[in-house]
Amino acid sequence: MRVAFLGTPHFAVPTLDAIHEAGHEICAVVAQPDKPVGRGQSMASPPTVVRARELGVPVYQPTKLKSGDFPGQFAALDAEVAVVVAYGRILPLALLEAPRRGCINVHASLLPRWRGAAPIQWSILAGDAETGITTMQMAEGLDTGDILLQRRTPIGAEETSGQLHDRLAPMGAELLVDTLARLDGIVPCPQPEVGVTYAKMLDREMSSLDWTRTAVEIDRQVRGLSRWPGTASGNLKVLRARPVAGAGLPGTLLDGARVACGEGAIELLEVQVPGKKAVSGRDWMNGARLRPGDRVP
């Protein structure tokens, strides 16, 4: 099958590789433009672009999708189908209709739950027991197309968004290859109107810890935002933590590197202060000469 691939981050690379390994003809990879990274702000290509060049696949990185040369270039690819994995932009109708069999999206949730930009993180933030992958026939709108296939997986009690990301990426690749193989026999299923939720974009303001919340909620926040933007109390970055028994004035330290919350307590497993390496919560308490009853900075 002649496939155009649209995707940008690391999450999309396993699907790109799986399409190639399955013997499909990848006529092009479309990704976001290069961006400056690091202290030197040198320009770096997205992971899918790096991989496409290794595979010898033509690359497009348009800044505009509705005007300029790209709409015509995309149509000229004469793709049978386009596969879209975390491309990062909403496709206009002209691009959705260009491939003969339309566009198929690989989405990291069980649609219609968690449509939008950050489904992996929000599934943990909300305390979902399970998540999964959906392949979907794309339509205009935000993740509103008909469902093709779905695969479910439980979310571990201590699983972080980074760990879940790394599990779902190959799962998405497998489901997409299965979808392409069975495409002629799959009956698309409209998404139910009940159960729709939206995974809004993450921002740095979400990183601040509020110790008046329950320990369970703070645990989800730490795990859900572990990849970005992280979590912190003042200048103390909380890298790993877990909910434990305990009670006290919210934000005060208990023994064993525990912090009292609005309900229960959080044990600080790994923390970091500016300019220092990451250490265990107990080592941080000892180094800062903090004792039970002191407030977290």
C-alpha positions in Angstrom: 0.0 0.0 0.0 1.3 3.5 -0.9 1.3 5.4 2.4 1.9 9.1 3.3 3.0 9.4 6.9 2.4 12.5 9.1 4.0 12.6 12.5 6.5 14.5 14.5 7.7 13.2 18.0 9.3 10.1 19.3 5.8 8.5 19.8 5.3 8.4 16.1 8.6 6.6 15.2 7.6 3.0 16.1 4.6 3.3 13.7 6.8 4.7 10.9 9.1 1.8 11.4 6.3 -0.7 11.5 4.8 0.5 8.3 8.2 0.2 6.6 8.8 -3.3 8.1 5.3 -4.5 6.9 6.4 -3.8 3.3 4.2 -0.8 2.6 5.6 2.0 0.3 6.1 5.1 2.3 6.0 7.9 -0.3 6.7 10.8 2.2 7.0 11.8 5.8 5.4 15.0 6.8 6.5 16.6 10.1 6.7 19.9 12.0 9.5 22.3 11.0 12.9 22.0 12.8 13.2 23.8 16.1 16.0 25.3 18.2 16.9 23.2 21.2 19.3 23.3 24.1 21.3 26.2 25.5 22.9 26.8 22.2 19.5 26.9 20.5 20.9 25.0 17.5 18.3 23.8 15.0 17.2 20.1 15.4 14.9 18.0 13.2 12.0 16.1 14.7 12.6 12.4 15.5 10.4 11.3 12.5 12.5 13.4 10.1 15.7 11.9 11.4 14.3 8.4 10.9 12.8 9.2 7.5 16.2 10.3 6.3 17.7 7.0 7.5 15.1 5.1 5.6 15.6 7.3 2.5 12.1 8.6 2.5 11.3 12.1 1.1 10.5 14.6 3.9 8.2 17.6 4.0 8.1 20.1 6.8 5.5 22.8 5.8 4.8 25.9 7.8 1.4 26.3 6.1 -1.1 23.5 5.4 -3.9 25.5 3.6 -1.8 27.7 1.3 1.5 27.7 -0.6 3.0 24.7 -2.3 2.3 22.0 0.2 -1.4 21.2 -0.6 -0.5 20.5 -4.2 2.6 18.6 -3.3 0.6 16.4 -0.9 -2.0 15.6 -3.5 0.7 14.8 -6.0 2.0 12.1 -3.7 -1.0 10.0 -5.0 -1.1 8.1 -1.6 -3.6 5.4 -1.2 -3.9 6.3 2.5 -2.3 8.7 5.0 -1.3 7.7 8.5 -1.3 10.4 11.1 0.5 9.9 14.5 0.9 12.9 16.8 1.6 15.3 13.9 0.7 18.3 16.0 -1.6 20.2 13.7 -5.2 19.9 12.6 -5.4 18.9 8.9 -7.6 20.9 6.6 -10.3 19.1 4.5 -8.2 19.3 1.3 -5.5 17.2 2.9 -7.9 14.8 4.6 -9.5 14.1 1.2 -6.3 13.9 -0.9 -5.4 10.2 -0.2 -7.7 7.8 -2.1 -8.8 6.0 1.1 -8.5 9.0 3.4 -6.4 9.5 6.6 -6.1 7.1 9.5 -5.1 8.5 12.9 -3.3 6.6 15.7 -4.6 8.1 19.0 -3.3 7.3 22.4 -6.6 6.9 24.2 -9.9 4.9 24.1 -11.9 7.5 22.1 -14.1 9.3 22.7 -12.3 9.7 26.1 -9.4 12.1 25.9 -9.7 13.7 22.5 -7.0 16.3 22.0 -3.3 17.0 22.7 -2.3 15.2 25.9 -4.3 12.0 26.3 -1.6 10.0 28.0 -1.0 12.5 30.7 -4.7 13.2 31.3 -5.5 9.5 31.7 -3.1 9.4 34.7 -4.1 12.8 36.0 -7.8 11.7 36.1 -7.0 8.4 37.8 -8.2 6.2 34.9 -7.9 2.5 35.5 -7.2 1.8 31.8 -6.3 3.5 28.5 -5.3 2.2 25.1 -4.9 3.0 21.4 -7.6 3.9 18.9 -7.2 3.9 15.1 -9.7 6.3 13.6 -10.8 7.4 10.1 -10.1 11.1 10.3 -12.7 13.7 9.7 -12.9 17.5 10.3 -12.9 18.3 14.0 -10.8 17.3 16.9 -10.5 13.5 17.0 -14.1 13.1 16.0 -13.7 10.5 13.2 -15.2 7.0 13.1 -13.3 4.3 15.1 -11.6 1.5 13.2 -9.9 -0.6 15.9 -9.1 -0.2 19.6 -6.8 -2.0 22.0 -7.0 -1.6 25.8 -4.3 -1.8 28.5 -4.5 -1.2 32.3 -2.6 1.7 33.8 -0.2 0.6 36.6 -0.7 2.1 40.0 2.8 3.6 40.0 3.1 4.1 36.2 4.3 7.5 35.0 3.3 9.3 31.8 6.7 8.6 30.4 6.4 4.9 31.1 2.9 4.7 29.7 4.1 6.7 26.6 6.8 4.1 26.0 4.3 1.2 26.3 1.6 2.8 24.1 4.0 3.8 21.2 4.7 0.2 20.0 1.1 -0.8 20.8 0.0 2.0 18.4 2.4 0.7 15.8 1.0 -2.8 16.0 -2.6 -1.7 15.9 -1.9 0.5 12.9 -0.3 -2.3 10.9 -3.3 -4.5 11.8 -5.7 -1.8 10.7 -4.0 -1.5 7.3 -4.0 -5.3 6.8 -7.7 -5.5 7.7 -8.8 -2.2 6.1 -11.1 -3.7 3.5 -13.1 -5.7 6.2 -13.3 -3.1 9.0 -16.7 -1.4 9.4 -16.0 2.1 10.9 -18.0 2.8 14.1 -19.1 6.3 14.9 -17.9 7.6 18.2 -20.6 7.6 20.9 -21.8 11.0 22.1 -21.6 9.8 25.7 -18.2 9.8 27.4 -16.5 12.6 25.4 -13.7 14.3 27.3 -10.9 16.6 26.1 -7.2 16.4 27.0 -6.2 20.1 26.9 -2.6 21.1 26.3 -0.3 21.0 29.3 1.3 24.2 30.6 3.9 25.0 33.2 1.3 26.4 35.7 0.1 22.8 36.2 3.5 21.9 37.8 2.9 23.6 41.2 2.0 21.2 44.0 -0.8 22.2 46.4 -0.4 20.2 49.6 -4.0 20.8 50.6 -5.1 18.4 47.9 -5.3 14.6 48.7 -2.2 12.4 48.5 -3.9 10.4 45.8 -4.4 13.5 43.6 -0.8 14.7 44.2 0.5 11.3 43.3 -1.4 11.4 40.0 0.0 14.9 39.4 3.6 13.8 39.9 3.2 10.7 37.7 1.1 12.4 35.1 3.4 15.4 34.6 6.6 13.5 35.0 7.7 13.9 31.4 6.8 17.6 31.2 6.4 20.1 32.8 7.3 18.2 36.0 6.1 19.1 39.5 7.5 21.3 42.2 6.8 22.8 45.6 8.5 26.2 45.5 12.0 25.5 44.1 11.9 21.8 45.1 11.3 19.6 42.1 9.5 16.4 43.1 10.7 13.8 40.6 9.2 10.6 42.2 6.8 10.2 45.1 4.1 7.9 46.3 1.0 8.2 48.5 1.4 6.8 52.1 -0.4 6.9 55.4 0.1 10.0 57.5 -1.6 13.1 58.8 -0.7 16.6 59.8 -0.9 20.2 58.7 -0.8 20.1 54.9 2.7 21.0 53.6 4.5 20.0 56.8 7.2 17.3 56.9 6.6 14.0 58.8 9.2 11.4 59.6 10.5 9.3 56.7 10.5 12.1 54.1 6.7 12.2 54.2 4.7 15.4 53.5 1.3 15.8 55.0 -1.5 16.4 52.5 -5.1 17.5 52.7 -5.8 13.7 53.1 -3.0 11.2 53.7 0.6 11.9 53.0 3.2 11.8 50.1 6.6 10.1 50.6 9.3 12.0 48.6 11.3 9.3 46.8 13.4 11.6 44.6 13.7 15.4 44.6 16.0 18.0 43.2 16.8 21.6 44.1 18.3 24.2 41.6 21.9 23.6 40.7 22.0 20.2 42.5 21.8 16.6 41.5 18.7 14.6 42.2 18.7 12.9 45.6 16.3 10.8 47.7 13.8 12.7 49.9 15.6 11.5 53.1 19.0 12.8 51.8 17.4 16.1 50.9 15.9 16.5 54.4 19.2 15.6 56.0 21.2 18.0 53.8 18.8 20.8 54.3 18.7 20.1 58.1 14.9 19.8 58.0 13.0 18.0 60.7 9.4 16.7 61.2 7.1 19.6 61.7 9.0 21.9 59.3 7.2 23.1 56.2 8.3 22.1 52.7 10.0 25.2 51.1 
